Amino acid sequence: MNAREIKRLAPPSTIGIVGGGQLGRMMAHEAKRMGYNVIVLDPKPNAPTGQVADEQITADFSDLAALRQLAARTDVLTYEFEHIDVELLSILENEGYTIYPSARTLRMIQNKFVQKNALKEAGIPVPNFYTVNSLEELTETFDKLGGKLVLKSCTGGYDGKGNAIIKHRDQLETAYQMLSGYELMAEEFVDYIKEVSIIVAKNHEKIVFYPVAENSHKDSILIHTIVPAGITEKVEEKIQEAAQKVIETINDYGIFCIEFFVDIEGNILVNEIAPRPHNSGHYSIEGCITSQFEQIIRVITGMPLGSTKLRSVCAMYNLLGSEDVDGAYCIDGVENILEMEDCHFHLYGKADTKPLKKIGHITALGETGDLALLKAREALYSIQVKPVEEERSNESTR
């Protein structure tokens, strides 16, 4: 992509969002606050973003006619998730519609092997990785990588779906069969001490970095984030330098989240890139002068980038669906959070839940990361996800 000025769109221009989940919802909140109109496309009626946007086009993401309708009725397009047919976005771009980040960028990022290969060729540190086309190749790679690896589908995976950690030879066949049917890659199992991420914004004028966030996962699902990360200045400099190279390699406009592994010696490896706002950046709504969601609206409308300065040390906890609820739900005990100073509750408006489904998050500000995390955890434990039927039963007995 040649350097070019993004067309400045003053309110009330119209923004189109492909994808109606929680990221689109929070983007739409900011766009509406800034005076823009928003139209979203999502196959689920009354999607979380559709509840906030001016209008929702209810259609499948593979429906080219619906995508054309969205593009024709808006001034600029963006997307809130990666699993979109790149060829369809390319068709829209060839017809003169503007999309940030571009279809070219999405093509590179949505295939993990292509993404890792591009980073490796640019001299950016990544774990060792190999394509896998058979169980025999997987076994050979398992031995080559010292008896531990992560088997990944090259496309379509998220929140642990499409990944299998293999530490024993007798797991190879089961993991391979589980992911068969996908293009596969085997990646070195990294012995890291921290998982961190950085949100980066780029427009036609400059690049800005958010503070480095420290993330805790369980079964590849983000549980909580602390900002700033507990790393040395030297490691933070390494991360910013690598992130700069990543953005230069992508050479596009938008918001990007870059995930890193940090080992005990302070070495860093890029894990994955997301070409959109990211779960680990939710803290920025209350924690930074300009949230990642306001920032993407600034980028795609050609407005100046906002300050990424951290207002306060903070921690974010995801609110996940419980094992006890599958379907319609309600949240009991929200008043407990509302009584806590500088503790902020976000619910995404999803109609139903299931175990480990992301349905909201809590951000707490504090004097230290540990205190903020303690406050956020206390807030999380003060509420309960309940089936709607159970809550109605409780109401009838009061």
C-alpha positions as CSV (number, residue, x, y, z in Angstrom):
1,M,0.0,0.0,0.0
2,N,1.4,3.4,-1.0
3,A,1.3,6.1,1.7
4,R,-1.9,8.1,1.1
5,E,-4.0,10.4,3.1
6,I,-7.1,8.9,4.6
7,K,-10.2,10.9,3.5
8,R,-11.4,13.0,6.5
9,L,-15.0,12.3,7.3
10,A,-16.7,14.8,9.5
11,P,-19.8,13.7,11.6
12,P,-22.5,12.7,10.7
13,S,-20.7,10.6,8.1
14,T,-21.7,6.9,8.2
15,I,-19.4,4.1,9.3
16,G,-20.0,0.5,8.3
17,I,-18.9,-2.4,10.5
18,V,-18.7,-6.0,9.4
19,G,-19.4,-8.1,12.4
20,G,-21.9,-7.4,15.2
21,G,-20.1,-8.7,18.3
22,Q,-18.8,-6.9,21.4
23,L,-15.9,-5.3,19.7
24,G,-18.2,-3.7,17.1
25,R,-20.6,-2.7,19.9
26,M,-17.8,-0.8,21.7
27,M,-16.7,0.8,18.4
28,A,-20.3,1.8,17.7
29,H,-20.6,3.4,21.2
30,E,-17.6,5.6,20.5
31,A,-18.7,6.4,16.9
32,K,-22.2,7.5,18.1
33,R,-20.7,9.6,20.9
34,M,-18.5,11.3,18.3
35,G,-21.6,12.0,16.2
36,Y,-21.2,9.4,13.4
37,N,-23.9,7.2,12.0
38,V,-23.3,3.4,12.1
39,I,-24.6,0.5,10.1
40,V,-23.6,-3.0,11.0
41,L,-23.8,-6.3,9.1
42,D,-24.3,-9.5,11.1
43,P,-26.3,-12.7,10.5
44,K,-27.8,-12.7,14.1
45,P,-30.8,-10.4,14.5
46,N,-30.4,-7.8,17.3
47,A,-26.6,-8.5,17.5
48,P,-24.7,-6.7,20.2
49,T,-23.5,-4.0,17.8
50,G,-26.9,-3.8,16.1
51,Q,-28.4,-2.7,19.5
52,V,-26.2,0.4,19.5
53,A,-25.9,1.1,15.8
54,D,-28.4,3.2,13.8
55,E,-29.2,0.1,11.7
56,Q,-28.3,-3.6,11.3
57,I,-28.3,-5.4,8.0
58,T,-29.1,-9.0,8.9
59,A,-27.3,-11.2,6.5
60,D,-24.5,-13.8,6.3
61,F,-20.9,-12.5,6.0
62,S,-20.7,-14.4,2.7
63,D,-23.6,-12.5,1.2
64,L,-21.9,-10.3,-1.4
65,A,-25.1,-8.4,-2.2
66,A,-25.5,-7.5,1.5
67,L,-21.8,-6.5,1.8
68,R,-22.3,-4.3,-1.3
69,Q,-25.4,-2.7,0.3
70,L,-23.4,-2.0,3.5
71,A,-20.6,-0.5,1.4
72,A,-22.9,1.6,-0.8
73,R,-24.7,3.1,2.2
74,T,-21.6,4.0,4.2
75,D,-18.5,6.2,3.8
76,V,-15.9,3.8,5.1
77,L,-15.9,0.2,6.2
78,T,-14.0,-1.7,8.9
79,Y,-14.4,-5.1,10.6
80,E,-14.4,-6.4,14.1
81,F,-13.2,-10.0,13.5
82,E,-10.9,-11.8,11.0
83,H,-13.0,-14.6,9.7
84,I,-14.3,-12.8,6.6
85,D,-13.9,-13.9,3.0
86,V,-11.0,-11.8,1.8
87,E,-12.1,-12.2,-1.8
88,L,-15.4,-10.5,-1.1
89,L,-13.6,-7.6,0.5
90,S,-11.3,-7.4,-2.4
91,I,-14.2,-7.2,-4.8
92,L,-15.6,-4.2,-2.8
93,E,-12.2,-2.5,-2.8
94,N,-12.0,-3.0,-6.6
95,E,-15.4,-1.4,-6.9
96,G,-14.0,1.7,-5.2
97,Y,-15.1,1.2,-1.6
98,T,-12.8,2.1,1.2
99,I,-11.9,-0.6,3.9
100,Y,-9.5,-0.2,6.8
101,P,-7.5,-2.3,7.3
102,S,-7.4,-3.5,3.7
103,A,-8.2,-6.9,2.3
104,R,-4.5,-7.3,1.6
105,T,-3.7,-7.0,5.3
106,L,-6.5,-9.3,6.3
107,R,-5.3,-11.9,3.8
108,M,-1.8,-11.9,5.4
109,I,-3.1,-12.0,9.0
110,Q,-6.0,-14.4,8.9
111,N,-3.7,-17.3,7.8
112,K,-1.4,-18.0,10.7
113,F,1.3,-19.6,8.6
114,V,1.3,-16.7,6.1
115,Q,1.4,-14.3,9.0
116,K,4.3,-16.0,10.7
117,N,6.2,-16.4,7.5
118,A,5.9,-12.6,6.7
119,L,7.2,-11.7,10.2
120,K,10.1,-14.1,9.9
121,E,11.1,-12.8,6.5
122,A,11.1,-9.3,8.0
123,G,13.5,-10.4,10.8
124,I,10.9,-10.2,13.6
125,P,11.4,-12.8,16.3
126,V,8.8,-15.6,16.2
127,P,8.6,-19.2,17.5
128,N,9.8,-21.9,15.1
129,F,7.0,-23.2,12.9
130,Y,6.4,-25.8,10.2
131,T,3.6,-26.8,7.9
132,V,2.0,-30.2,8.7
133,N,0.3,-32.3,6.0
134,S,0.2,-35.7,7.6
135,L,0.4,-37.5,10.9
136,E,3.9,-38.6,9.9
137,E,5.0,-35.0,9.3
138,L,3.5,-34.1,12.7
139,T,5.4,-36.9,14.4
140,E,8.7,-35.8,12.7
141,T,8.1,-32.2,13.7
142,F,7.3,-33.3,17.3
143,D,10.7,-34.9,17.5
144,K,12.4,-31.9,15.8
145,L,10.9,-29.5,18.4
146,G,12.0,-31.5,21.4
147,G,8.8,-33.4,22.2
148,K,6.6,-30.4,22.7
149,L,4.6,-28.3,20.2
150,V,1.3,-26.5,19.5
151,L,-0.7,-27.8,16.6
152,K,-2.7,-25.0,15.0
153,S,-5.2,-24.6,12.2
154,C,-3.9,-21.9,10.0
155,T,-7.3,-20.3,9.6
156,G,-10.4,-20.0,11.7
157,G,-9.1,-20.5,15.2
158,Y,-9.9,-18.2,18.2
159,D,-10.1,-18.5,22.0
160,G,-8.3,-21.8,21.9
161,K,-10.5,-23.3,19.2
162,G,-8.3,-24.7,16.4
163,N,-5.3,-25.2,18.8
164,A,-3.9,-28.3,20.5
165,I,-1.0,-28.3,22.9
166,I,0.9,-31.6,22.5
167,K,3.5,-32.6,25.2
168,H,3.3,-36.4,24.9
169,R,3.7,-38.7,21.8
170,D,0.4,-40.5,22.5
171,Q,-1.5,-37.2,22.0
172,L,-0.3,-36.8,18.4
173,E,-2.9,-38.9,16.6
174,T,-5.9,-37.6,18.6
175,A,-4.8,-33.9,18.1
176,Y,-4.2,-34.5,14.4
177,Q,-7.6,-36.2,13.9
178,M,-9.3,-33.4,15.9
179,L,-8.0,-30.7,13.5
180,S,-7.9,-32.7,10.3
181,G,-9.6,-31.0,7.4
182,Y,-7.8,-27.8,8.1
183,E,-4.5,-26.4,6.8
184,L,-2.2,-27.1,9.8
185,M,1.0,-25.8,11.2
186,A,3.1,-27.0,14.1
187,E,4.7,-24.3,16.3
188,E,7.4,-24.5,18.9
189,F,6.0,-24.7,22.5
190,V,7.5,-21.6,24.1
191,D,8.6,-21.8,27.7
192,Y,7.5,-18.3,28.6
193,I,7.1,-16.5,31.9
194,K,4.7,-13.8,30.7
195,E,2.2,-13.3,27.9
196,V,1.9,-9.6,27.0
197,S,0.4,-7.6,24.3
198,I,0.5,-4.1,22.8
199,I,-2.1,-2.1,20.9
200,V,-0.8,0.0,18.1
201,A,-2.6,2.5,16.0
202,K,-1.4,3.8,12.6
203,N,-2.8,6.4,10.3
204,H,-1.3,8.3,7.4
205,E,0.6,10.6,9.8
206,K,2.1,8.5,12.5
207,I,2.1,5.4,14.7
208,V,1.2,5.4,18.4
209,F,1.7,2.7,21.0
210,Y,-0.5,1.9,24.0
211,P,1.1,0.7,27.3
212,V,2.2,-3.0,27.3
213,A,-0.5,-5.2,28.9
214,E,0.2,-8.4,30.9
215,N,-2.3,-11.1,30.2
216,S,-3.3,-14.3,31.9
217,H,-5.0,-17.1,29.9
218,K,-6.7,-20.3,30.8
219,D,-7.3,-22.9,28.0
220,S,-6.2,-20.1,25.5
221,I,-9.0,-17.8,26.7
222,L,-8.0,-14.4,28.2
223,I,-9.0,-14.3,31.9
224,H,-7.5,-11.0,33.0
225,T,-5.2,-8.2,32.0
226,I,-3.0,-5.9,34.1
227,V,-1.7,-2.6,32.8
228,P,1.2,-1.7,32.8
229,A,2.8,-5.1,32.5
230,G,5.3,-6.1,35.1
231,I,8.3,-6.0,32.7
232,T,11.6,-4.1,32.7
233,E,12.1,-0.9,30.6
234,K,14.5,-2.9,28.4
235,V,11.9,-5.6,27.6
236,E,9.3,-2.8,26.9
237,E,11.8,-1.2,24.5
238,K,12.2,-4.6,22.7
239,I,8.5,-5.0,22.4
240,Q,8.0,-1.4,21.0
241,E,10.8,-2.0,18.5
242,A,9.4,-5.3,17.4
243,A,5.9,-3.8,17.2
244,Q,7.2,-1.0,15.0
245,K,8.7,-3.5,12.6
246,V,5.4,-5.5,12.6
247,I,3.5,-2.4,11.6
248,E,6.0,-1.4,9.0
249,T,5.7,-4.9,7.6
250,I,1.9,-4.7,7.5
251,N,2.1,-1.2,6.0
252,D,-1.6,-0.4,6.5
253,Y,-3.9,1.8,8.6
254,G,-5.9,0.7,11.6
255,I,-5.7,-0.7,15.1
256,F,-3.5,-3.7,15.6
257,C,-2.9,-5.9,18.6
258,I,0.4,-7.7,18.8
259,E,0.8,-10.6,21.3
260,F,4.2,-11.6,22.7
261,F,5.8,-14.3,24.7
262,V,8.5,-13.1,27.2
263,D,11.0,-15.7,28.5
264,I,13.0,-15.7,31.8
265,E,16.0,-14.0,30.1
266,G,13.8,-11.2,28.7
267,N,13.7,-12.4,25.1
268,I,10.5,-11.8,23.2
269,L,8.7,-13.7,20.5
270,V,5.6,-12.5,18.5
271,N,2.7,-14.9,19.0
272,E,-0.1,-13.5,16.9
273,I,-1.5,-10.3,15.4
274,A,-5.1,-9.1,15.3
275,P,-6.0,-6.3,12.8
276,R,-8.7,-4.8,15.0
277,P,-9.3,-3.8,18.6
278,H,-8.6,-6.6,21.0
279,N,-9.8,-8.1,24.2
280,S,-6.6,-7.2,26.0
281,G,-7.2,-3.6,25.1
282,H,-10.6,-3.2,26.8
283,Y,-8.8,-1.6,29.8
284,S,-8.2,1.5,27.6
285,I,-11.9,2.6,27.9
286,E,-11.4,3.8,31.4
287,G,-7.6,3.4,31.7
288,C,-6.3,5.6,28.8
289,I,-7.0,9.1,27.5
290,T,-8.1,7.6,24.2
291,S,-9.6,4.1,24.2
292,Q,-8.7,1.7,21.4
293,F,-12.3,1.9,20.2
294,E,-12.3,5.7,19.9
295,Q,-8.9,5.4,18.2
296,I,-10.1,3.1,15.4
297,I,-12.9,5.6,14.7
298,R,-10.3,8.4,14.6
299,V,-8.2,6.3,12.2
300,I,-10.8,5.3,9.7
301,T,-12.4,8.8,9.6
302,G,-9.1,10.5,8.9
303,M,-9.1,12.4,12.3
304,P,-5.9,13.0,14.3
305,L,-4.8,10.1,16.6
306,G,-5.6,10.5,20.2
307,S,-3.2,10.3,23.2
308,T,-2.6,6.7,24.4
309,K,-1.4,7.9,27.8
310,L,-2.4,5.7,30.8
311,R,-4.7,7.6,33.2
312,S,-4.2,5.0,35.9
313,V,-2.9,1.6,36.7
314,C,-5.7,-0.8,36.0
315,A,-6.9,-4.4,35.6
316,M,-9.5,-6.0,33.5
317,Y,-11.4,-9.3,34.1
318,N,-13.5,-11.0,31.5
319,L,-17.0,-12.1,32.5
320,L,-17.4,-15.6,31.1
321,G,-20.4,-17.8,30.9
322,S,-20.6,-20.3,33.8
323,E,-20.9,-24.1,33.6
324,D,-24.4,-23.9,35.0
325,V,-26.0,-21.7,32.4
326,D,-26.6,-22.5,28.7
327,G,-29.1,-20.1,27.1
328,A,-30.9,-17.0,28.3
329,Y,-29.3,-15.5,31.4
330,C,-29.3,-12.5,33.8
331,I,-26.7,-11.0,36.0
332,D,-27.3,-11.0,39.8
333,G,-25.5,-8.6,42.1
334,V,-24.5,-5.8,39.7
335,E,-25.3,-3.3,42.5
336,N,-22.2,-4.7,44.3
337,I,-19.9,-3.5,41.5
338,L,-21.7,-0.1,41.3
339,E,-20.9,0.5,44.9
340,M,-17.1,0.1,44.3
341,E,-15.2,3.2,43.5
342,D,-13.5,3.3,40.0
343,C,-14.8,-0.2,39.1
344,H,-16.5,-0.3,35.8
345,F,-19.0,-3.0,34.5
346,H,-19.6,-3.7,30.8
347,L,-22.2,-6.1,29.6
348,Y,-22.3,-6.9,25.8
349,G,-26.0,-7.5,25.2
350,K,-25.7,-11.1,24.1
351,A,-29.0,-12.9,24.2
352,D,-27.7,-16.1,25.6
353,T,-24.6,-17.6,27.1
354,K,-22.8,-20.9,27.5
355,P,-19.7,-22.0,29.4
356,L,-16.7,-19.7,28.8
357,K,-18.5,-17.4,26.4
358,K,-17.4,-13.8,26.7
359,I,-20.5,-11.8,27.8
360,G,-18.9,-8.8,29.5
361,H,-15.9,-7.4,31.4
362,I,-15.0,-5.5,34.5
363,T,-12.2,-2.9,34.7
364,A,-10.9,-1.6,38.0
365,L,-8.4,1.3,38.5
366,G,-6.0,1.3,41.4
367,E,-2.7,2.6,42.8
368,T,-0.9,-0.6,41.9
369,G,-1.5,-3.5,39.5
370,D,-2.1,-5.9,42.4
371,L,-4.6,-3.6,44.0
372,A,-6.5,-3.1,40.8
373,L,-6.5,-6.8,40.1
374,L,-7.8,-7.5,43.6
375,K,-10.6,-5.0,43.2
376,A,-11.6,-6.3,39.8
377,R,-11.6,-9.9,41.1
378,E,-13.7,-8.9,44.1
379,A,-16.1,-7.3,41.7
380,L,-16.2,-10.4,39.5
381,Y,-16.9,-12.7,42.4
382,S,-19.7,-10.4,43.7
383,I,-21.9,-11.1,40.7
384,Q,-23.5,-14.3,39.4
385,V,-24.6,-15.4,36.0
386,K,-28.0,-17.1,36.4
387,P,-30.6,-18.7,34.1
388,V,-33.5,-16.4,33.4
389,E,-35.9,-19.1,34.5
390,E,-34.2,-19.3,37.9
391,E,-34.3,-15.5,38.4
392,R,-38.1,-15.5,37.5
393,S,-38.6,-18.2,40.0
394,N,-36.8,-16.3,42.7
395,E,-38.9,-13.1,41.9
396,S,-42.1,-15.1,42.3
397,T,-41.2,-16.2,45.8
398,R,-40.2,-12.8,47.1
